[in-house]
Amino acid sequence: MEFDPDSLVFNARYDLFQLLVNHFNVIACLYPRLFAVTVARISSHRQNKKKVKIFTLQSEALAYFEQQPEPAVVIICQRLEDGSGLDLLKQLKAHARSPQCLLLLLNDHAAIVEEAQQLGADAIFLESSLGNGEINLAVECLLQGKTYIDSRLQAIADYRKAQKDELTQREVTILRLVAEGKTNTEIGQELHLASSTVREYVQTIMRKLNARDRTSAAIAGLREGYLT
């Protein structure tokens, strides 16, 4: 993925980053690497009020967090070099010192937003909506210990739920296992479901994605943003 440090996306992301640093210690796990390196380089030349640490690997970010006694807000990109940002969110929120987490999403699918909420994300933003001024409201909510979803993301999710048959969270989970090449029996064993129930789920997934078989369902899931 190419990334232009002079782009509007970069500027919006960096504005978000700098606003948070004014109020919180920040741990950021960012993608792509060029963005993370550029932010780190710029930040090193500025006098930030709070502690800042930037990573591109979720394993490194998690290890650093576990070593730090001070509270911090963690910025997480949906896609990371070593996996999904949702995986990092899950691990952080399961920690005894569960930090406040701000998740930057690439897609607006209702199932992904729902999963992020259930995992405990404190703020969720669609990357393309950064720069519209709402981040100020999000920071106010974080300071008050409240959660926040940017209005554009919420509006898109509400509209799509009304207009389109989105995959449920359970269907997304099964689609991911299908994409890994697992059979209905193997999926059933992992999720404690009967293979016949899994077969019904798979058929529903293929119908919703307009896919003719399991392989095309996995491809469609990747294209639609259900698989990252």
MIDOSE-1310 file (N, C-alpha, C; in nm, 2 decimals, decimal comma, always signed):
residues 228
mefd	+0,08/-0,12/+0,00/+0,00/+0,00/+0,00/+0,09/+0,12/+0,00; +0,07/+0,21/-0,09/+0,15/+0,34/-0,10/+0,09/+0,44/+0,00; +0,18/+0,52/+0,05/+0,13/+0,63/+0,14/+0,20/+0,75/+0,12; +0,13/+0,86/+0,09/+0,19/+0,99/+0,06/+0,19/+1,08/+0,19
pdsl	+0,31/+1,11/+0,24/+0,32/+1,19/+0,36/+0,25/+1,33/+0,35; +0,23/+1,37/+0,23/+0,17/+1,50/+0,20/+0,02/+1,50/+0,18; -0,04/+1,38/+0,19/-0,18/+1,36/+0,16/-0,27/+1,41/+0,27; -0,40/+1,43/+0,23/-0,50/+1,47/+0,33/-0,52/+1,37/+0,44
vfna	-0,51/+1,24/+0,40/-0,52/+1,13/+0,49/-0,41/+1,14/+0,60; -0,29/+1,16/+0,55/-0,18/+1,17/+0,65/-0,20/+1,29/+0,74; -0,24/+1,40/+0,69/-0,26/+1,52/+0,77/-0,37/+1,50/+0,87; -0,48/+1,43/+0,83/-0,59/+1,41/+0,92/-0,55/+1,31/+1,03
rydl	-0,48/+1,20/+1,00/-0,43/+1,11/+1,09/-0,33/+1,18/+1,19; -0,25/+1,26/+1,14/-0,15/+1,32/+1,23/-0,21/+1,43/+1,32; -0,31/+1,50/+1,27/-0,39/+1,59/+1,36/-0,45/+1,51/+1,47; -0,51/+1,40/+1,44/-0,57/+1,31/+1,55/-0,46/+1,28/+1,65
fqll	-0,35/+1,23/+1,60/-0,24/+1,19/+1,69/-0,19/+1,30/+1,78; -0,17/+1,42/+1,72/-0,12/+1,53/+1,80/-0,22/+1,58/+1,90; -0,35/+1,58/+1,87/-0,46/+1,62/+1,96/-0,46/+1,53/+2,08; -0,45/+1,40/+2,06/-0,44/+1,30/+2,17/-0,32/+1,32/+2,26
vnhf	-0,21/+1,35/+2,20/-0,08/+1,37/+2,28/-0,09/+1,49/+2,37; -0,18/+1,58/+2,34/-0,20/+1,70/+2,43/-0,26/+1,66/+2,56; -0,33/+1,54/+2,56/-0,40/+1,50/+2,68/-0,36/+1,37/+2,74; -0,31/+1,28/+2,66/-0,28/+1,14/+2,71/-0,14/+1,10/+2,67
nvia	-0,09/+1,00/+2,75/+0,02/+0,92/+2,70/-0,04/+0,84/+2,59; +0,04/+0,82/+2,48/-0,01/+0,75/+2,36/+0,08/+0,64/+2,32; +0,01/+0,52/+2,30/+0,08/+0,41/+2,24/+0,00/+0,39/+2,10; +0,08/+0,39/+1,99/+0,01/+0,38/+1,86/+0,06/+0,26/+1,79
clyp	-0,03/+0,18/+1,74/+0,01/+0,07/+1,65/-0,05/+0,10/+1,51; +0,04/+0,14/+1,42/-0,01/+0,21/+1,30/+0,03/+0,13/+1,17; -0,04/+0,15/+1,06/-0,02/+0,10/+0,93/-0,05/+0,20/+0,83; +0,02/+0,22/+0,72/+0,14/+0,14/+0,69/+0,26/+0,19/+0,76
rlfa	+0,38/+0,12/+0,74/+0,50/+0,15/+0,81/+0,55/+0,29/+0,78; +0,53/+0,34/+0,66/+0,58/+0,47/+0,63/+0,51/+0,58/+0,71; +0,38/+0,56/+0,74/+0,31/+0,65/+0,82/+0,36/+0,65/+0,96; +0,38/+0,53/+1,02/+0,44/+0,52/+1,15/+0,57/+0,58/+1,16
vtva	+0,66/+0,56/+1,07/+0,79/+0,61/+1,07/+0,79/+0,77/+1,06; +0,70/+0,82/+0,97/+0,70/+0,96/+0,95/+0,65/+1,03/+1,08; +0,54/+0,97/+1,14/+0,49/+1,03/+1,26/+0,59/+1,03/+1,37; +0,67/+0,92/+1,38/+0,77/+0,91/+1,48/+0,88/+1,01/+1,46
riss	+0,92/+1,03/+1,34/+1,02/+1,13/+1,30/+0,98/+1,27/+1,34; +0,85/+1,31/+1,30/+0,80/+1,44/+1,33/+0,79/+1,46/+1,48; +0,74/+1,36/+1,55/+0,71/+1,38/+1,69/+0,84/+1,39/+1,77; +0,95/+1,33/+1,72/+1,08/+1,34/+1,79/+1,13/+1,48/+1,79
hrqn	+1,09/+1,56/+1,70/+1,14/+1,70/+1,69/+1,04/+1,80/+1,76; +0,94/+1,75/+1,82/+0,84/+1,84/+1,89/+0,84/+1,81/+2,03; +0,80/+1,91/+2,11/+0,79/+1,89/+2,26/+0,65/+1,85/+2,29; +0,63/+1,72/+2,30/+0,50/+1,67/+2,34/+0,48/+1,67/+2,49
kkkv	+0,36/+1,70/+2,53/+0,33/+1,71/+2,67/+0,33/+1,57/+2,74; +0,30/+1,47/+2,66/+0,29/+1,34/+2,71/+0,39/+1,24/+2,64; +0,39/+1,12/+2,70/+0,48/+1,02/+2,65/+0,42/+0,96/+2,52; +0,50/+0,93/+2,42/+0,46/+0,88/+2,29/+0,54/+0,76/+2,25
kift	+0,48/+0,65/+2,21/+0,55/+0,54/+2,16/+0,48/+0,48/+2,04; +0,55/+0,46/+1,93/+0,48/+0,42/+1,80/+0,54/+0,28/+1,76; +0,45/+0,19/+1,72/+0,48/+0,06/+1,67/+0,41/+0,03/+1,54; +0,46/-0,07/+1,47/+0,39/-0,12/+1,35/+0,34/-0,27/+1,37
lqse	+0,39/-0,33/+1,48/+0,36/-0,47/+1,51/+0,28/-0,48/+1,63; +0,17/-0,55/+1,63/+0,08/-0,56/+1,75/+0,16/-0,63/+1,87; +0,24/-0,72/+1,83/+0,32/-0,79/+1,94/+0,41/-0,70/+2,01; +0,47/-0,61/+1,94/+0,56/-0,51/+2,01/+0,48/-0,41/+2,09
alay	+0,36/-0,36/+2,04/+0,28/-0,27/+2,11/+0,23/-0,33/+2,24; +0,19/-0,46/+2,23/+0,13/-0,52/+2,35/+0,24/-0,54/+2,46; +0,36/-0,58/+2,41/+0,47/-0,60/+2,50/+0,51/-0,47/+2,57; +0,51/-0,36/+2,50/+0,54/-0,23/+2,56/+0,44/-0,19/+2,66
feqq	+0,31/-0,21/+2,62/+0,20/-0,17/+2,71/+0,22/-0,25/+2,85; +0,25/-0,37/+2,84/+0,25/-0,46/+2,96/+0,37/-0,41/+3,05; +0,47/-0,34/+3,00/+0,58/-0,30/+3,08/+0,56/-0,16/+3,14; +0,46/-0,09/+3,09/+0,44/+0,05/+3,13/+0,33/+0,06/+3,24
pepa	+0,37/+0,13/+3,36/+0,28/+0,14/+3,47/+0,18/+0,26/+3,45; +0,21/+0,35/+3,36/+0,13/+0,47/+3,34/+0,01/+0,44/+3,25; -0,10/+0,50/+3,27/-0,22/+0,48/+3,18/-0,19/+0,55/+3,05; -0,25/+0,49/+2,94/-0,23/+0,55/+2,81/-0,35/+0,52/+2,72
vvii	-0,37/+0,60/+2,62/-0,46/+0,57/+2,51/-0,39/+0,50/+2,40; -0,45/+0,40/+2,35/-0,39/+0,32/+2,24/-0,46/+0,35/+2,11; -0,39/+0,40/+2,01/-0,45/+0,42/+1,88/-0,41/+0,29/+1,80; -0,51/+0,23/+1,74/-0,50/+0,11/+1,66/-0,55/+0,12/+1,52
cqrl	-0,48/+0,09/+1,42/-0,53/+0,08/+1,29/-0,59/-0,06/+1,27; -0,70/-0,07/+1,19/-0,76/-0,19/+1,16/-0,67/-0,30/+1,10; -0,59/-0,26/+1,01/-0,49/-0,35/+0,95/-0,35/-0,32/+1,00; -0,28/-0,42/+1,05/-0,15/-0,41/+1,10/-0,06/-0,50/+1,02
edgs	+0,07/-0,48/+1,04/+0,17/-0,56/+0,97/+0,16/-0,71/+1,01; +0,13/-0,74/+1,13/+0,13/-0,88/+1,18/-0,01/-0,92/+1,21; -0,12/-0,87/+1,15/-0,25/-0,92/+1,17/-0,35/-0,81/+1,18; -0,46/-0,84/+1,25/-0,58/-0,74/+1,25/-0,57/-0,66/+1,38
gldl	-0,60/-0,53/+1,37/-0,61/-0,44/+1,48/-0,71/-0,49/+1,58; -0,82/-0,56/+1,54/-0,92/-0,61/+1,63/-0,86/-0,72/+1,72; -0,76/-0,79/+1,68/-0,69/-0,89/+1,76/-0,61/-0,81/+1,88; -0,55/-0,71/+1,84/-0,48/-0,63/+1,94/-0,58/-0,56/+2,04
lkql	-0,69/-0,51/+1,99/-0,79/-0,45/+2,07/-0,84/-0,56/+2,17; -0,86/-0,68/+2,13/-0,91/-0,79/+2,22/-0,81/-0,82/+2,33; -0,69/-0,82/+2,29/-0,58/-0,85/+2,39/-0,57/-0,74/+2,50; -0,57/-0,62/+2,45/-0,56/-0,50/+2,54/-0,68/-0,49/+2,63
kaha	-0,80/-0,52/+2,58/-0,92/-0,50/+2,66/-0,93/-0,62/+2,76; -0,86/-0,73/+2,74/-0,87/-0,84/+2,83/-0,76/-0,82/+2,94; -0,67/-0,73/+2,93/-0,57/-0,70/+3,02/-0,63/-0,64/+3,15; -0,56/-0,67/+3,26/-0,61/-0,62/+3,39/-0,61/-0,47/+3,40
rspq	-0,52/-0,40/+3,32/-0,52/-0,26/+3,32/-0,58/-0,20/+3,19; -0,68/-0,27/+3,14/-0,75/-0,24/+3,02/-0,75/-0,09/+2,98; -0,67/-0,05/+2,88/-0,65/+0,09/+2,84/-0,77/+0,14/+2,75; -0,78/+0,27/+2,74/-0,87/+0,33/+2,65/-0,81/+0,31/+2,51
clll	-0,90/+0,26/+2,41/-0,85/+0,23/+2,28/-0,93/+0,30/+2,17; -0,86/+0,36/+2,08/-0,92/+0,43/+1,97/-0,89/+0,35/+1,84; -0,99/+0,30/+1,77/-0,97/+0,22/+1,66/-1,00/+0,29/+1,53; -0,91/+0,29/+1,43/-0,93/+0,35/+1,30/-0,96/+0,24/+1,20
llnd	-1,09/+0,25/+1,15/-1,14/+0,15/+1,06/-1,12/+0,19/+0,91; -1,09/+0,09/+0,83/-1,08/+0,11/+0,68/-1,22/+0,09/+0,62; -1,31/+0,01/+0,68/-1,44/-0,03/+0,63/-1,55/+0,02/+0,72; -1,67/+0,02/+0,67/-1,78/+0,06/+0,75/-1,88/-0,05/+0,77
haai	-1,84/-0,17/+0,76/-1,93/-0,28/+0,77/-1,99/-0,29/+0,91; -2,12/-0,31/+0,92/-2,18/-0,32/+1,05/-2,12/-0,43/+1,14; -2,09/-0,54/+1,08/-2,04/-0,65/+1,17/-1,90/-0,62/+1,23; -1,82/-0,54/+1,15/-1,69/-0,51/+1,21/-1,71/-0,40/+1,32
veea	-1,80/-0,31/+1,30/-1,82/-0,21/+1,40/-1,88/-0,27/+1,52; -1,97/-0,37/+1,50/-2,03/-0,44/+1,62/-1,92/-0,52/+1,69; -1,83/-0,58/+1,62/-1,73/-0,66/+1,69/-1,64/-0,57/+1,77; -1,60/-0,45/+1,71/-1,52/-0,36/+1,78/-1,58/-0,31/+1,91
qqlg	-1,71/-0,28/+1,90/-1,79/-0,23/+2,02/-1,79/-0,34/+2,12; -1,82/-0,47/+2,08/-1,82/-0,58/+2,18/-1,69/-0,60/+2,24; -1,58/-0,58/+2,17/-1,45/-0,60/+2,23/-1,41/-0,48/+2,32; -1,49/-0,37/+2,32/-1,47/-0,27/+2,41/-1,40/-0,14/+2,36
adai	-1,40/-0,12/+2,23/-1,33/+0,00/+2,18/-1,40/+0,12/+2,24; -1,31/+0,22/+2,28/-1,36/+0,34/+2,34/-1,40/+0,45/+2,24; -1,33/+0,44/+2,13/-1,37/+0,54/+2,02/-1,34/+0,47/+1,89; -1,43/+0,48/+1,79/-1,42/+0,42/+1,66/-1,43/+0,52/+1,55
fles	-1,34/+0,53/+1,46/-1,34/+0,63/+1,35/-1,32/+0,55/+1,22; -1,39/+0,60/+1,12/-1,36/+0,56/+0,98/-1,25/+0,65/+0,93; -1,14/+0,59/+0,88/-1,03/+0,68/+0,85/-1,06/+0,79/+0,75; -1,15/+0,76/+0,66/-1,19/+0,86/+0,56/-1,27/+0,97/+0,61
slgn	-1,31/+0,96/+0,74/-1,39/+1,07/+0,80/-1,31/+1,15/+0,89; -1,18/+1,12/+0,91/-1,09/+1,20/+0,99/-1,08/+1,34/+0,93; -1,06/+1,44/+1,01/-1,04/+1,57/+0,96/-1,17/+1,65/+0,95; -1,28/+1,59/+0,99/-1,41/+1,67/+0,99/-1,44/+1,74/+1,12
gein	-1,35/+1,74/+1,21/-1,36/+1,81/+1,34/-1,42/+1,73/+1,45; -1,47/+1,61/+1,42/-1,54/+1,54/+1,53/-1,44/+1,48/+1,63; -1,31/+1,47/+1,59/-1,22/+1,41/+1,68/-1,21/+1,49/+1,81; -1,24/+1,62/+1,81/-1,25/+1,70/+1,93/-1,36/+1,64/+2,02
lave	-1,47/+1,61/+1,97/-1,58/+1,55/+2,05/-1,53/+1,41/+2,11; -1,46/+1,34/+2,02/-1,41/+1,20/+2,07/-1,31/+1,22/+2,18; -1,22/+1,32/+2,18/-1,13/+1,34/+2,28/-1,20/+1,38/+2,41; -1,30/+1,46/+2,40/-1,38/+1,50/+2,52/-1,44/+1,38/+2,58
cllq	-1,50/+1,29/+2,50/-1,56/+1,17/+2,55/-1,45/+1,08/+2,62; -1,34/+1,07/+2,56/-1,23/+0,99/+2,63/-1,19/+1,05/+2,76; -1,18/+1,18/+2,77/-1,14/+1,25/+2,89/-1,25/+1,22/+3,00; -1,38/+1,21/+2,96/-1,48/+1,18/+3,05/-1,51/+1,04/+3,07
gkty	-1,43/+0,95/+3,01/-1,45/+0,81/+3,03/-1,56/+0,75/+2,95; -1,61/+0,82/+2,85/-1,72/+0,78/+2,77/-1,67/+0,72/+2,63; -1,76/+0,65/+2,56/-1,73/+0,60/+2,43/-1,78/+0,69/+2,32; -1,72/+0,67/+2,20/-1,76/+0,76/+2,09/-1,75/+0,68/+1,96
idsr	-1,85/+0,70/+1,87/-1,84/+0,65/+1,73/-1,87/+0,77/+1,64; -1,78/+0,80/+1,55/-1,80/+0,92/+1,47/-1,93/+0,91/+1,39; -2,00/+1,02/+1,37/-2,13/+1,03/+1,32/-2,14/+0,97/+1,18; -2,04/+0,99/+1,10/-2,04/+0,94/+0,96/-2,04/+0,79/+0,96
lqai	-1,96/+0,73/+1,04/-1,96/+0,59/+1,05/-2,09/+0,53/+1,10; -2,15/+0,60/+1,20/-2,28/+0,55/+1,25/-2,39/+0,56/+1,15; -2,38/+0,67/+1,07/-2,49/+0,69/+0,97/-2,48/+0,59/+0,86; -2,35/+0,56/+0,82/-2,33/+0,46/+0,72/-2,38/+0,32/+0,76
adyr	-2,34/+0,29/+0,89/-2,38/+0,16/+0,94/-2,53/+0,15/+0,95; -2,60/+0,25/+1,00/-2,75/+0,25/+1,01/-2,81/+0,24/+0,87; -2,76/+0,31/+0,77/-2,81/+0,30/+0,64/-2,80/+0,16/+0,58; -2,68/+0,11/+0,59/-2,65/-0,02/+0,53/-2,73/-0,13/+0,60
kaqk	-2,75/-0,12/+0,73/-2,84/-0,22/+0,79/-2,98/-0,22/+0,74; -3,03/-0,10/+0,70/-3,16/-0,08/+0,65/-3,17/-0,13/+0,50; -3,06/-0,11/+0,43/-3,06/-0,13/+0,28/-3,00/-0,26/+0,24; -2,92/-0,32/+0,32/-2,84/-0,44/+0,27/-2,84/-0,55/+0,38
delt	-2,84/-0,67/+0,34/-2,83/-0,78/+0,43/-2,68/-0,81/+0,47; -2,64/-0,74/+0,58/-2,50/-0,75/+0,62/-2,48/-0,88/+0,69; -2,35/-0,93/+0,69/-2,32/-1,05/+0,77/-2,32/-1,02/+0,92; -2,37/-1,11/+0,99/-2,37/-1,10/+1,14/-2,23/-1,13/+1,19
qrev	-2,20/-1,10/+1,31/-2,07/-1,13/+1,37/-2,04/-1,27/+1,36; -2,14/-1,36/+1,40/-2,12/-1,51/+1,39/-2,08/-1,55/+1,25; -2,15/-1,49/+1,15/-2,13/-1,52/+1,01/-1,99/-1,48/+0,97; -1,94/-1,37/+1,01/-1,81/-1,32/+0,98/-1,70/-1,42/+1,04
tilr	-1,73/-1,46/+1,16/-1,64/-1,56/+1,23/-1,63/-1,69/+1,14; -1,74/-1,74/+1,10/-1,75/-1,86/+1,02/-1,68/-1,83/+0,88; -1,70/-1,72/+0,82/-1,64/-1,68/+0,70/-1,49/-1,69/+0,71; -1,44/-1,63/+0,82/-1,29/-1,63/+0,84/-1,24/-1,78/+0,84
lvae	-1,31/-1,87/+0,91/-1,27/-2,00/+0,92/-1,28/-2,07/+0,78; -1,38/-2,04/+0,71/-1,40/-2,09/+0,57/-1,28/-2,05/+0,48; -1,24/-1,92/+0,50/-1,13/-1,87/+0,42/-1,00/-1,93/+0,46; -0,99/-1,99/+0,58/-0,87/-2,06/+0,62/-0,87/-2,21/+0,57
gktn	-0,98/-2,24/+0,50/-0,98/-2,37/+0,43/-1,04/-2,48/+0,52; -1,10/-2,45/+0,63/-1,16/-2,55/+0,72/-1,29/-2,60/+0,67; -1,32/-2,73/+0,70/-1,44/-2,79/+0,66/-1,55/-2,75/+0,76; -1,68/-2,79/+0,73/-1,79/-2,76/+0,82/-1,77/-2,83/+0,95
teig	-1,72/-2,96/+0,94/-1,70/-3,04/+1,06/-1,59/-2,97/+1,15; -1,48/-2,92/+1,09/-1,38/-2,86/+1,17/-1,42/-2,73/+1,23; -1,50/-2,65/+1,15/-1,56/-2,53/+1,21/-1,65/-2,56/+1,32; -1,74/-2,66/+1,30/-1,83/-2,70/+1,41/-1,76/-2,73/+1,54
qelh	-1,65/-2,81/+1,52/-1,57/-2,85/+1,64/-1,51/-2,73/+1,71; -1,47/-2,63/+1,64/-1,40/-2,51/+1,69/-1,51/-2,42/+1,76; -1,62/-2,41/+1,70/-1,73/-2,32/+1,75/-1,84/-2,39/+1,83; -1,82/-2,52/+1,85/-1,92/-2,60/+1,93/-2,05/-2,60/+1,86
lass	-2,05/-2,62/+1,73/-2,18/-2,62/+1,65/-2,19/-2,75/+1,58; -2,31/-2,79/+1,55/-2,33/-2,91/+1,46/-2,29/-2,88/+1,32; -2,23/-2,97/+1,25/-2,18/-2,95/+1,11/-2,30/-2,90/+1,02; -2,42/-2,96/+1,05/-2,54/-2,92/+0,97/-2,57/-2,77/+1,00
tvre	-2,55/-2,72/+1,12/-2,57/-2,58/+1,15/-2,47/-2,49/+1,08; -2,35/-2,54/+1,08/-2,24/-2,46/+1,01/-2,27/-2,46/+0,86; -2,32/-2,57/+0,80/-2,36/-2,57/+0,66/-2,47/-2,47/+0,63; -2,57/-2,45/+0,72/-2,67/-2,35/+0,70/-2,61/-2,21/+0,71
yvqt	-2,52/-2,19/+0,80/-2,45/-2,06/+0,81/-2,38/-2,03/+0,68; -2,30/-2,13/+0,63/-2,22/-2,11/+0,51/-2,31/-2,08/+0,39; -2,43/-2,15/+0,38/-2,52/-2,12/+0,27/-2,58/-1,98/+0,28; -2,60/-1,93/+0,40/-2,65/-1,80/+0,42/-2,55/-1,69/+0,38
imrk	-2,42/-1,72/+0,42/-2,31/-1,63/+0,39/-2,30/-1,62/+0,23; -2,30/-1,73/+0,17/-2,29/-1,73/+0,02/-2,40/-1,66/-0,05; -2,52/-1,67/+0,01/-2,64/-1,60/-0,04/-2,62/-1,45/-0,03; -2,58/-1,41/+0,09/-2,56/-1,26/+0,12/-2,45/-1,20/+0,04
lnar	-2,34/-1,28/+0,01/-2,23/-1,23/-0,07/-2,24/-1,26/-0,21; -2,36/-1,32/-0,25/-2,38/-1,36/-0,39/-2,26/-1,44/-0,45; -2,22/-1,54/-0,37/-2,11/-1,62/-0,40/-2,16/-1,76/-0,44; -2,09/-1,82/-0,54/-2,14/-1,95/-0,59/-2,08/-2,07/-0,51
drts	-1,97/-2,05/-0,44/-1,90/-2,15/-0,36/-1,82/-2,09/-0,25; -1,75/-2,18/-0,17/-1,68/-2,13/-0,05/-1,56/-2,04/-0,09; -1,50/-2,08/-0,20/-1,38/-2,00/-0,24/-1,42/-1,86/-0,28; -1,53/-1,85/-0,36/-1,58/-1,71/-0,40/-1,63/-1,64/-0,29
aaia	-1,69/-1,71/-0,19/-1,74/-1,64/-0,07/-1,62/-1,57/+0,01; -1,51/-1,65/+0,02/-1,39/-1,59/+0,08/-1,33/-1,47/+0,01; -1,33/-1,48/-0,12/-1,28/-1,37/-0,21/-1,38/-1,25/-0,19; -1,51/-1,27/-0,19/-1,60/-1,16/-0,17/-1,59/-1,10/-0,04
glre	-1,57/-1,19/+0,06/-1,55/-1,14/+0,20/-1,43/-1,05/+0,21; -1,32/-1,08/+0,14/-1,20/-1,00/+0,14/-1,23/-0,87/+0,07; -1,30/-0,88/-0,04/-1,33/-0,76/-0,12/-1,42/-0,66/-0,04; -1,52/-0,72/+0,03/-1,61/-0,63/+0,10/-1,56/-0,58/+0,24
gylt	-1,44/-0,63/+0,27/-1,38/-0,58/+0,40/-1,41/-0,66/+0,52; -1,48/-0,78/+0,51/-1,51/-0,86/+0,62/-1,38/-0,93/+0,67; -1,29/-0,96/+0,58/-1,17/-1,03/+0,61/-1,05/-0,93/+0,59; -0,97/-0,92/+0,69/-0,85/-0,83/+0,68/-0,72/-0,90/+0,70
